[in-house]
Amino acid sequence: MGEVIGLIRVMPGEVISDKKLYKMMEDIKNVIKPPAKVGRIDIKNIAFGLKGLDVTILVPDSAGGLDPVVAKITKIENVDSAEVTDVGRI
């Protein structure tokens, strides 16, 4: 069995403070449980002060893909959407 690596774009519903953005990052790290692993989280400037997060996740093939991870992330406070933007296998 291999592993799936995915990039998930996480967006707040509005322009939020950096403090709330960093809290979102910590909440994402706390929500992701083994066997899934957080690779890295990058802050991306989108437009007009709006910032999003690019979250890299590593999941074993047997874990059911990235959909359960996305479902958990969308339940976090200040998260408006979470979308898989890239997937690969390693």
Order of alpha helices (4+ residues) and beta strands (2+ residues): beta-alpha-beta-beta-alpha-beta
